[in-house]
Amino acid sequence: MSRRLCIELHDVAPVTWPQCTALLALLDELGRPPLTLLAVPDYHGQGLLSAAPALVQALRRRLDRGDEIALHGYFHRDDAPPPRDPLAWARRRVLTRGEGEFAALTRREAERRIERGRIELAGLFGPVSGFVAPAWLTGAGAWQALSESSLAYAATRSKLVELPGLRVTAAPAITVSARAHWRRTGSRIWLRAMCGATAQAPLLRVALHPADAHHPRVLDDWRRALRRLLAEREPMTVARALALS
């Protein structure tokens, strides 16, 4: 089996759509590989995806050409009770800047948000099979809810998990952080190092974020890395990759 590549575009929502279109233009320039679009029904409470008809139509066109839409949380904002220990604080408030929505939800609340998001996206785009927690933070309550949901898979930063049986497929994700100047400065070195470290992985994922589009240097670094990866690997959606596993 050839080595595979799944390209994920995170945080798809009305407020982030201008940046998403810049990333989509870059990918179209590289041959229009199939993508997994991670949609947020109400990103940071700033507007429902369902209330943005132009965006809905644009995403439907992407589906028609072979892309996939997966559920990416509901609000993409960590509004659970604040963490008490320093490590949890660093993970939920510093490293992920308070966006790990499903890091500490109860099973019941996680179930409510997952089902609400799944129903809303399905009403717009048809059946949704995948879930990726914001910031890849999936707490115990969220895993319990996912194991009882009708979704087919969930993703962490390093693996894909088929539901409900929780069969794991290794699938490391490469990403960059464009929020800090020092991180943007090192993005080229980081991407080169990560591509090398994951070169033998049968299934590799790339995670693009709207913030990447704000910085021409980061876009150039992604262009180089993706051109190389697409020359070496077969691109496909996450759902397709799991079907072949």
Residue frames as qw, qx, qy, qz and C-alpha x, y, z in Angstrom:
[[0.000, 0.889, 0.458, 0.000, 0.00, 0.00, 0.00],
 [0.390, 0.548, -0.037, 0.739, 1.34, 3.43, -0.89],
 [0.264, -0.282, -0.467, 0.795, 2.06, 5.99, 1.76],
 [0.024, -0.746, -0.589, -0.311, -0.95, 8.24, 2.27],
 [0.186, 0.007, -0.212, 0.960, -1.43, 11.91, 3.14],
 [0.115, -0.758, -0.639, -0.062, -4.50, 13.51, 4.73],
 [0.183, 0.210, -0.072, 0.958, -4.65, 17.29, 4.61],
 [0.217, -0.688, -0.669, 0.181, -6.93, 18.83, 7.22],
 [0.067, 0.458, 0.028, 0.886, -8.10, 22.44, 7.21],
 [0.290, -0.399, -0.725, 0.481, -9.04, 23.33, 10.78],
 [0.048, -0.488, -0.360, 0.794, -11.46, 25.93, 12.18],
 [0.029, 0.280, 0.604, 0.746, -13.71, 26.34, 9.15],
 [0.052, -0.673, -0.617, 0.404, -16.32, 28.94, 10.13],
 [0.269, 0.886, 0.312, 0.213, -17.77, 32.22, 8.83],
 [0.240, -0.950, 0.142, 0.137, -15.33, 34.38, 10.81],
 [0.528, -0.490, 0.574, 0.388, -12.28, 32.42, 9.60],
 [0.761, 0.482, 0.430, 0.061, -13.41, 31.88, 6.02],
 [0.348, 0.913, -0.205, -0.052, -11.27, 34.65, 4.41],
 [0.227, -0.661, 0.714, 0.043, -8.14, 32.98, 5.79],
 [0.726, 0.056, 0.684, -0.035, -9.45, 29.53, 4.85],
 [0.689, 0.703, 0.162, -0.076, -9.89, 30.66, 1.24],
 [0.138, 0.849, -0.506, -0.063, -6.24, 31.72, 1.10],
 [0.439, -0.367, 0.820, -0.016, -5.18, 28.26, 2.26],
 [0.747, 0.372, 0.541, -0.108, -7.55, 26.59, -0.18],
 [0.500, 0.843, -0.148, -0.135, -6.06, 28.67, -3.00],
 [0.116, -0.678, 0.724, 0.054, -2.60, 27.44, -2.03],
 [0.585, -0.054, 0.807, -0.061, -3.78, 23.83, -2.11],
 [0.700, 0.630, 0.291, -0.166, -5.55, 24.29, -5.43],
 [0.246, 0.852, -0.437, -0.154, -2.28, 25.65, -6.79],
 [0.218, -0.471, 0.855, -0.003, -0.66, 22.36, -5.75],
 [0.214, 0.057, -0.905, -0.364, -3.10, 20.22, -7.71],
 [0.638, -0.236, -0.062, -0.730, -6.37, 20.33, -5.77],
 [0.271, 0.067, -0.944, 0.177, -5.77, 17.35, -3.46],
 [0.547, -0.559, -0.540, -0.311, -8.80, 16.00, -1.58],
 [0.041, 0.389, -0.483, 0.783, -9.17, 17.64, 1.84],
 [0.402, -0.532, -0.731, 0.145, -10.83, 17.07, 5.18],
 [0.044, -0.536, 0.000, -0.843, -12.50, 20.32, 6.23],
 [0.343, -0.313, -0.750, 0.471, -12.97, 20.64, 9.99],
 [0.162, -0.572, -0.314, -0.741, -16.12, 22.71, 10.46],
 [0.133, -0.173, -0.648, 0.730, -17.13, 24.51, 13.65],
 [0.025, -0.660, -0.716, -0.223, -20.91, 25.10, 13.93],
 [0.168, -0.951, -0.185, -0.180, -20.60, 28.26, 16.09],
 [0.683, 0.212, -0.270, 0.645, -16.93, 29.30, 16.29],
 [0.270, -0.033, -0.402, 0.874, -16.33, 31.19, 19.58],
 [0.069, 0.665, 0.651, -0.360, -20.04, 32.04, 19.60],
 [0.057, -0.463, 0.178, 0.867, -19.42, 34.54, 16.80],
 [0.550, 0.390, -0.214, -0.707, -21.94, 33.28, 14.26],
 [0.798, 0.070, 0.582, -0.139, -23.57, 30.05, 13.16],
 [0.208, -0.205, 0.761, 0.580, -22.16, 28.34, 10.12],
 [0.238, 0.486, 0.833, 0.115, -25.73, 27.54, 9.13],
 [0.114, 0.877, 0.315, -0.343, -26.48, 31.28, 8.96],
 [0.086, -0.652, 0.449, 0.605, -23.78, 31.88, 6.32],
 [0.824, 0.429, 0.319, -0.188, -25.37, 30.72, 3.03],
 [0.489, 0.780, -0.382, -0.077, -22.42, 31.71, 0.82],
 [0.155, -0.546, 0.813, -0.132, -20.06, 29.63, 2.96],
 [0.723, 0.066, 0.636, -0.263, -22.46, 26.69, 3.00],
 [0.767, 0.618, 0.044, -0.170, -22.62, 26.78, -0.81],
 [0.257, 0.761, -0.595, 0.016, -18.83, 26.99, -1.06],
 [0.379, -0.360, 0.830, -0.193, -18.43, 23.96, 1.18],
 [0.807, 0.296, 0.442, -0.255, -21.03, 22.01, -0.78],
 [0.626, 0.725, -0.268, -0.105, -19.00, 22.66, -3.92],
 [0.025, -0.617, 0.777, -0.118, -15.93, 21.33, -2.12],
 [0.653, -0.059, 0.708, -0.263, -17.85, 18.18, -1.21],
 [0.793, 0.541, 0.128, -0.251, -18.91, 17.74, -4.83],
 [0.516, 0.715, -0.471, 0.026, -15.27, 17.63, -5.88],
 [0.818, 0.071, -0.548, 0.159, -14.33, 15.01, -3.30],
 [0.055, 0.429, -0.563, 0.704, -13.58, 16.77, -0.04],
 [0.516, -0.423, -0.740, 0.089, -14.92, 15.63, 3.34],
 [0.239, -0.643, 0.159, -0.710, -16.44, 17.65, 6.19],
 [0.576, -0.217, -0.720, 0.321, -15.79, 16.60, 9.78],
 [0.409, -0.855, -0.239, -0.213, -17.11, 18.05, 13.03],
 [0.508, 0.296, -0.390, 0.709, -14.56, 20.20, 14.88],
 [0.124, -0.236, -0.587, 0.764, -16.19, 20.79, 18.24],
 [0.068, 0.774, 0.622, 0.098, -19.15, 23.13, 18.58],
 [0.082, -0.991, -0.074, 0.072, -17.82, 26.44, 19.94],
 [0.719, 0.389, -0.209, 0.537, -14.04, 25.76, 19.73],
 [0.082, -0.663, 0.318, -0.673, -13.74, 27.43, 23.13],
 [0.493, -0.113, -0.791, 0.344, -12.90, 25.87, 26.50],
 [0.355, -0.516, 0.047, -0.778, -15.71, 26.97, 28.81],
 [0.774, -0.313, -0.548, 0.056, -15.45, 24.05, 31.25],
 [0.551, -0.833, 0.001, 0.051, -14.54, 24.74, 34.91],
 [0.241, 0.843, -0.468, 0.112, -10.96, 26.08, 35.13],
 [0.830, 0.101, -0.500, 0.224, -8.14, 23.58, 35.69],
 [0.595, -0.799, 0.044, -0.082, -6.72, 23.28, 39.19],
 [0.787, -0.367, 0.259, 0.422, -3.27, 21.81, 38.69],
 [0.066, -0.736, 0.324, 0.591, -0.42, 23.64, 36.91],
 [0.272, -0.106, 0.821, 0.491, 0.04, 21.08, 34.14],
 [0.245, 0.610, 0.749, 0.090, -3.64, 21.15, 33.19],
 [0.039, 0.880, 0.146, -0.451, -3.58, 24.94, 33.35],
 [0.157, -0.538, 0.545, 0.624, -0.62, 25.09, 30.97],
 [0.258, 0.147, 0.877, 0.378, -2.25, 22.62, 28.61],
 [0.134, 0.690, 0.709, 0.060, -5.70, 24.23, 28.55],
 [0.035, -0.939, -0.223, 0.258, -4.94, 27.92, 29.05],
 [0.203, -0.744, 0.401, 0.494, -1.41, 28.54, 27.70],
 [0.330, -0.175, 0.798, 0.473, -0.46, 25.99, 25.04],
 [0.157, 0.439, 0.804, 0.368, -3.92, 25.94, 23.47],
 [0.036, -0.075, 0.010, -0.996, -5.01, 29.46, 24.52],
 [0.389, 0.199, 0.569, -0.697, -8.29, 28.27, 25.98],
 [0.560, 0.283, -0.383, -0.678, -9.56, 26.55, 22.82],
 [0.184, 0.099, -0.978, -0.017, -9.63, 22.93, 24.02],
 [0.576, -0.225, -0.089, -0.781, -13.42, 22.76, 24.17],
 [0.899, -0.153, -0.313, -0.267, -13.64, 19.02, 24.90],
 [0.356, 0.429, -0.705, 0.439, -10.71, 18.76, 27.32],
 [0.020, 0.033, -0.773, 0.634, -12.81, 18.71, 30.48],
 [0.578, -0.134, -0.172, -0.786, -16.49, 18.38, 29.56],
 [0.583, -0.069, 0.720, -0.370, -18.69, 15.84, 31.29],
 [0.245, 0.117, 0.904, 0.330, -19.91, 12.91, 29.22],
 [0.242, 0.698, 0.652, -0.170, -23.41, 14.39, 29.11],
 [0.118, 0.853, -0.026, -0.508, -22.30, 17.83, 27.94],
 [0.146, -0.405, 0.723, 0.540, -19.85, 16.38, 25.43],
 [0.284, 0.320, 0.890, 0.160, -22.61, 14.14, 24.08],
 [0.227, 0.804, 0.434, -0.336, -24.97, 17.11, 23.78],
 [0.069, 0.780, -0.285, -0.553, -22.50, 19.24, 21.83],
 [0.210, -0.216, 0.850, 0.432, -21.34, 16.40, 19.57],
 [0.288, 0.467, 0.833, 0.063, -24.88, 15.39, 18.69],
 [0.186, 0.852, 0.244, -0.425, -25.99, 18.98, 18.17],
 [0.014, -0.664, 0.489, 0.566, -23.04, 19.67, 15.89],
 [0.266, -0.015, 0.906, 0.330, -23.46, 16.42, 13.98],
 [0.309, 0.639, 0.697, -0.103, -27.14, 17.10, 13.33],
 [0.148, 0.862, 0.024, -0.484, -26.50, 20.68, 12.22],
 [0.061, -0.527, 0.663, 0.528, -23.71, 19.72, 9.81],
 [0.303, 0.172, 0.918, 0.191, -25.66, 16.74, 8.49],
 [0.317, 0.744, 0.513, -0.288, -28.60, 19.01, 7.74],
 [0.159, 0.841, -0.216, -0.469, -26.33, 21.22, 5.65],
 [0.185, 0.631, -0.693, -0.296, -24.00, 18.70, 4.02],
 [0.864, 0.077, -0.453, -0.207, -25.27, 15.17, 4.49],
 [0.896, -0.408, -0.151, 0.091, -23.88, 12.48, 6.81],
 [0.049, 0.825, -0.493, 0.273, -20.82, 13.42, 8.87],
 [0.927, -0.066, -0.362, 0.068, -18.50, 10.61, 9.94],
 [0.665, 0.126, -0.381, 0.630, -15.59, 12.28, 11.72],
 [0.381, -0.913, -0.118, -0.081, -14.85, 14.31, 14.85],
 [0.611, 0.245, -0.303, 0.689, -11.68, 16.21, 15.72],
 [0.409, -0.791, -0.360, 0.279, -11.65, 17.93, 19.10],
 [0.173, 0.942, -0.109, 0.268, -10.41, 21.54, 19.09],
 [0.108, -0.783, 0.581, -0.192, -6.70, 21.63, 19.96],
 [0.659, 0.168, -0.733, -0.030, -6.85, 17.81, 19.83],
 [0.097, -0.224, 0.734, -0.634, -7.79, 17.79, 23.52],
 [0.684, -0.232, -0.502, -0.476, -10.30, 15.00, 24.16],
 [0.280, -0.402, 0.662, -0.567, -11.06, 14.33, 27.82],
 [0.100, 0.041, 0.985, -0.134, -12.52, 11.21, 29.40],
 [0.423, 0.474, 0.522, -0.569, -16.08, 12.52, 29.19],
 [0.462, 0.591, -0.303, -0.588, -15.69, 13.26, 25.50],
 [0.172, 0.281, -0.920, -0.212, -14.32, 9.79, 24.78],
 [0.260, 0.234, 0.876, -0.333, -17.27, 8.23, 26.58],
 [0.479, 0.595, 0.225, -0.606, -19.65, 10.33, 24.50],
 [0.348, 0.549, -0.585, -0.485, -17.84, 9.51, 21.26],
 [0.039, -0.138, 0.989, 0.035, -17.90, 5.77, 21.96],
 [0.295, 0.437, 0.791, -0.310, -21.69, 5.96, 22.10],
 [0.315, 0.600, -0.058, -0.733, -22.18, 8.31, 19.14],
 [0.815, 0.454, 0.355, -0.050, -23.06, 7.44, 15.55],
 [0.218, 0.861, -0.412, -0.206, -19.80, 8.92, 14.26],
 [0.955, 0.239, -0.160, 0.075, -17.30, 6.64, 12.53],
 [0.743, 0.097, -0.254, 0.611, -14.02, 8.09, 13.78],
 [0.268, -0.961, 0.001, 0.070, -12.29, 10.62, 16.01],
 [0.694, 0.487, -0.214, 0.485, -8.78, 12.03, 15.76],
 [0.536, -0.772, 0.017, 0.340, -6.04, 13.03, 18.16],
 [0.102, 0.876, -0.379, -0.280, -2.77, 14.66, 17.23],
 [0.107, -0.507, 0.836, 0.182, -1.07, 11.31, 16.67],
 [0.152, 0.080, 0.981, 0.087, -3.78, 8.81, 15.79],
 [0.531, -0.100, -0.331, -0.774, -7.17, 8.09, 14.29],
 [0.235, -0.008, 0.876, -0.422, -9.66, 6.18, 16.41],
 [0.361, -0.190, -0.701, -0.585, -12.47, 4.20, 14.78],
 [0.398, -0.057, 0.513, -0.759, -15.79, 4.28, 16.61],
 [0.564, -0.731, 0.115, -0.367, -17.36, 2.64, 18.49],
 [0.964, -0.113, -0.182, 0.161, -14.72, -0.05, 18.89],
 [0.304, -0.905, 0.275, 0.117, -11.82, 2.39, 19.47],
 [0.877, 0.113, 0.220, 0.413, -9.47, 0.66, 17.01],
 [0.176, -0.868, 0.169, 0.433, -6.41, 2.90, 16.67],
 [0.768, 0.479, 0.156, 0.395, -4.51, 3.77, 13.49],
 [0.475, -0.491, 0.054, 0.728, -1.25, 5.68, 13.84],
 [0.374, 0.721, 0.373, 0.448, -1.55, 8.97, 11.95],
 [0.411, -0.454, -0.173, 0.772, 0.78, 11.72, 13.19],
 [0.242, 0.902, 0.337, 0.122, -0.20, 15.28, 12.33],
 [0.508, 0.003, 0.022, 0.861, 2.26, 17.95, 11.22],
 [0.009, -0.921, -0.361, -0.144, 1.36, 21.53, 12.05],
 [0.419, 0.226, -0.210, 0.854, 2.98, 24.87, 12.81],
 [0.213, -0.767, -0.474, 0.376, 2.15, 27.64, 15.26],
 [0.356, 0.529, 0.222, 0.737, 1.87, 31.02, 13.57],
 [0.328, -0.879, -0.338, -0.069, 0.84, 32.94, 16.68],
 [0.490, -0.781, 0.147, 0.357, 4.31, 33.91, 17.92],
 [0.371, 0.850, -0.339, -0.156, 7.07, 35.53, 15.89],
 [0.210, -0.564, 0.797, 0.041, 9.74, 33.11, 17.09],
 [0.666, 0.135, 0.729, -0.087, 7.58, 30.15, 16.08],
 [0.639, 0.741, 0.133, -0.160, 6.89, 31.60, 12.63],
 [0.108, 0.823, -0.540, -0.140, 10.61, 32.23, 12.19],
 [0.275, -0.371, 0.887, 0.018, 11.36, 28.58, 12.85],
 [0.800, 0.269, 0.298, -0.447, 8.49, 27.16, 10.80],
 [0.673, 0.569, -0.434, -0.188, 10.66, 26.14, 7.85],
 [0.120, 0.441, -0.857, 0.240, 13.14, 24.28, 10.06],
 [0.529, -0.042, 0.667, -0.523, 10.28, 22.72, 12.03],
 [0.822, 0.377, 0.056, -0.424, 8.44, 21.51, 8.94],
 [0.549, 0.549, -0.629, -0.046, 11.59, 20.05, 7.43],
 [0.083, -0.341, 0.860, -0.370, 12.37, 18.25, 10.69],
 [0.641, 0.093, 0.545, -0.533, 8.84, 16.89, 11.09],
 [0.787, 0.464, -0.212, -0.347, 8.67, 15.71, 7.48],
 [0.381, 0.494, -0.774, 0.107, 11.92, 13.85, 8.07],
 [0.262, -0.219, 0.802, -0.490, 10.80, 12.35, 11.37],
 [0.680, 0.245, 0.494, -0.483, 7.54, 11.06, 9.87],
 [0.327, 0.491, -0.594, -0.547, 8.91, 10.01, 6.48],
 [0.177, 0.087, -0.973, -0.123, 8.24, 6.32, 7.06],
 [0.399, 0.211, 0.624, -0.638, 4.75, 6.73, 8.53],
 [0.221, 0.308, 0.854, 0.356, 2.24, 4.87, 6.33],
 [0.037, -0.803, -0.523, -0.282, -0.37, 7.53, 7.07],
 [0.342, -0.146, -0.194, 0.908, 0.55, 11.15, 7.67],
 [0.030, 0.854, 0.518, 0.041, -1.70, 14.12, 8.35],
 [0.296, 0.175, -0.018, 0.939, -1.11, 17.82, 7.74],
 [0.146, -0.756, -0.592, 0.238, -3.06, 20.32, 9.85],
 [0.227, 0.340, 0.147, 0.901, -3.51, 23.81, 8.42],
 [0.163, -0.652, -0.579, 0.462, -5.01, 26.62, 10.50],
 [0.230, 0.899, 0.313, 0.202, -6.50, 29.97, 9.46],
 [0.343, -0.884, 0.148, 0.282, -3.80, 31.84, 11.38],
 [0.678, -0.112, 0.474, 0.551, -1.22, 30.40, 8.95],
 [0.435, 0.654, 0.461, 0.412, -2.72, 32.52, 6.17],
 [0.137, -0.979, -0.091, 0.118, -1.84, 35.79, 7.90],
 [0.389, -0.733, 0.445, 0.337, 1.87, 35.29, 7.30],
 [0.681, 0.642, -0.278, -0.216, 3.38, 35.04, 3.78],
 [0.091, 0.575, -0.808, 0.087, 6.50, 33.34, 5.10],
 [0.528, -0.067, 0.783, -0.321, 4.48, 30.59, 6.75],
 [0.778, 0.493, 0.180, -0.346, 2.48, 30.11, 3.54],
 [0.473, 0.687, -0.541, -0.107, 5.71, 29.79, 1.57],
 [0.171, -0.404, 0.875, -0.207, 7.01, 27.23, 4.06],
 [0.689, 0.183, 0.603, -0.358, 3.81, 25.22, 3.75],
 [0.692, 0.629, -0.144, -0.323, 3.97, 25.45, -0.05],
 [0.262, 0.594, -0.761, -0.007, 7.45, 23.88, -0.07],
 [0.327, -0.194, 0.872, -0.308, 6.56, 21.18, 2.44],
 [0.712, 0.332, 0.447, -0.427, 3.27, 20.25, 0.78],
 [0.606, 0.635, -0.370, -0.305, 4.77, 20.13, -2.68],
 [0.130, 0.454, -0.878, 0.080, 7.31, 17.61, -1.42],
 [0.439, 0.000, 0.799, -0.411, 4.76, 15.56, 0.51],
 [0.725, 0.460, 0.203, -0.471, 2.33, 15.43, -2.41],
 [0.499, 0.598, -0.590, -0.214, 5.12, 14.16, -4.65],
 [0.096, 0.329, -0.916, 0.207, 5.80, 11.33, -2.21],
 [0.214, 0.179, 0.857, -0.434, 2.34, 10.37, -0.95],
 [0.110, -0.417, -0.738, -0.519, -1.18, 9.72, -2.18],
 [0.186, -0.066, 0.325, -0.925, -3.58, 12.40, -0.87],
 [0.374, -0.398, -0.773, -0.323, -7.01, 11.40, 0.39],
 [0.467, -0.608, 0.039, -0.641, -9.62, 12.35, 2.97],
 [0.237, -0.371, 0.785, -0.436, -9.41, 10.93, 6.47],
 [0.807, 0.096, 0.353, -0.463, -12.54, 8.84, 5.93],
 [0.807, 0.497, -0.289, -0.134, -11.03, 7.35, 2.78],
 [0.227, 0.572, -0.741, 0.270, -7.72, 6.62, 4.51],
 [0.484, -0.231, 0.699, -0.474, -9.49, 4.75, 7.30],
 [0.878, 0.267, 0.111, -0.382, -11.50, 2.73, 4.80],
 [0.711, 0.540, -0.449, 0.044, -8.18, 1.53, 3.35],
 [0.173, -0.616, 0.682, -0.354, -6.58, 0.74, 6.73]]
